[in-house]
Amino acid sequence: MAEINWTTEAERWLRDIYDYIMHDKPDAAANVVSGIYAKAQLLRSFPELGYLYRKESDGDIRILLYGHYRIAYLIKSPKRIDILGVFHGSLDIDRLLL
């Protein structure tokens, strides 16, 4: 099984998502963030679950979908996955993942 590492950037995106939803629907905010986290945990056993976004010198960047959100992650090795960010589907991911 792979270890999942949430980057500081990814944690900030997750907090921002929570804060944004919290304004209108406090109960939904916790459910969405929990769902994103649970979906990312599937990568421990199935690292290639998401679709290939781009190949990099230090590994493949892949995208895992959860509702309206995209979880961007880097497979650094069979034992390590870095979550790079969590983005709403309406955002330009090419601009955000430089």
C-alpha positions as CSV (number, residue, x, y, z in Angstrom):
1,M,0.0,0.0,0.0
2,A,1.1,3.5,-0.8
3,E,1.5,6.3,1.7
4,I,-0.7,9.4,1.0
5,N,1.0,12.7,1.6
6,W,-1.1,15.9,1.5
7,T,1.0,18.9,0.4
8,T,0.5,22.2,2.2
9,E,-1.1,23.6,-1.0
10,A,-3.6,20.7,-1.1
11,E,-4.5,21.2,2.6
12,R,-5.1,24.9,2.0
13,W,-7.4,24.1,-1.0
14,L,-9.3,21.7,1.2
15,R,-9.7,24.3,3.9
16,D,-10.8,26.9,1.3
17,I,-13.5,24.4,-0.1
18,Y,-14.7,23.8,3.5
19,D,-14.9,27.5,4.3
20,Y,-16.7,28.3,1.0
21,I,-19.4,25.7,1.5
22,M,-19.7,26.4,5.2
23,H,-21.2,29.9,4.5
24,D,-24.3,28.4,3.0
25,K,-24.5,24.8,4.2
26,P,-22.5,23.9,7.3
27,D,-23.5,20.2,7.3
28,A,-22.6,19.8,3.6
29,A,-19.2,21.4,4.1
30,A,-18.0,18.6,6.4
31,N,-19.6,15.9,4.2
32,V,-17.8,17.2,1.1
33,V,-14.4,17.4,2.7
34,S,-14.8,14.0,4.3
35,G,-15.8,12.6,0.9
36,I,-12.8,14.1,-0.8
37,Y,-10.5,12.7,1.8
38,A,-12.1,9.2,1.6
39,K,-11.8,9.2,-2.2
40,A,-8.1,10.1,-1.9
41,Q,-7.6,7.2,0.5
42,L,-8.6,4.8,-2.3
43,L,-5.2,5.7,-3.9
44,R,-3.4,3.8,-1.2
45,S,-4.5,0.5,-2.8
46,F,-5.2,1.8,-6.4
47,P,-2.7,4.5,-7.2
48,E,-3.6,4.6,-10.9
49,L,-7.4,5.0,-10.2
50,G,-7.4,8.6,-11.6
51,Y,-6.8,9.5,-15.3
52,L,-3.3,10.5,-16.5
53,Y,-3.0,14.3,-16.6
54,R,0.7,14.7,-17.4
55,K,4.0,12.9,-17.1
56,E,6.7,14.6,-15.1
57,S,10.3,13.6,-14.4
58,D,9.5,12.7,-10.8
59,G,6.3,10.8,-11.6
60,D,2.9,10.8,-13.2
61,I,0.4,13.5,-12.3
62,R,-3.1,12.0,-12.3
63,I,-6.6,13.4,-11.6
64,L,-9.2,11.6,-9.5
65,L,-12.8,12.9,-9.6
66,Y,-15.1,13.4,-6.7
67,G,-18.4,15.1,-7.5
68,H,-17.5,18.5,-8.9
69,Y,-14.0,18.3,-7.6
70,R,-10.7,17.1,-9.1
71,I,-8.0,15.7,-6.8
72,A,-4.6,16.2,-8.4
73,Y,-1.9,13.8,-7.3
74,L,1.6,12.8,-8.1
75,I,2.7,9.1,-8.0
76,K,6.2,9.6,-6.7
77,S,6.8,5.8,-6.3
78,P,4.7,2.7,-5.7
79,K,4.9,3.5,-2.0
80,R,4.3,7.3,-2.1
81,I,1.6,9.5,-3.5
82,D,1.5,13.3,-3.0
83,I,-1.9,15.0,-3.2
84,L,-1.1,18.3,-5.0
85,G,-4.4,20.0,-4.9
86,V,-8.2,19.8,-4.9
87,F,-9.9,21.9,-7.5
88,H,-13.5,22.7,-8.4
89,G,-14.2,21.4,-11.9
90,S,-14.9,24.9,-13.2
91,L,-11.4,26.1,-12.5
92,D,-8.7,26.0,-15.2
93,I,-6.5,23.2,-13.8
94,D,-3.8,24.0,-16.4
95,R,-3.2,27.4,-14.8
96,L,-3.2,26.0,-11.3
97,L,-0.9,23.0,-11.9
98,L,2.2,24.7,-13.3
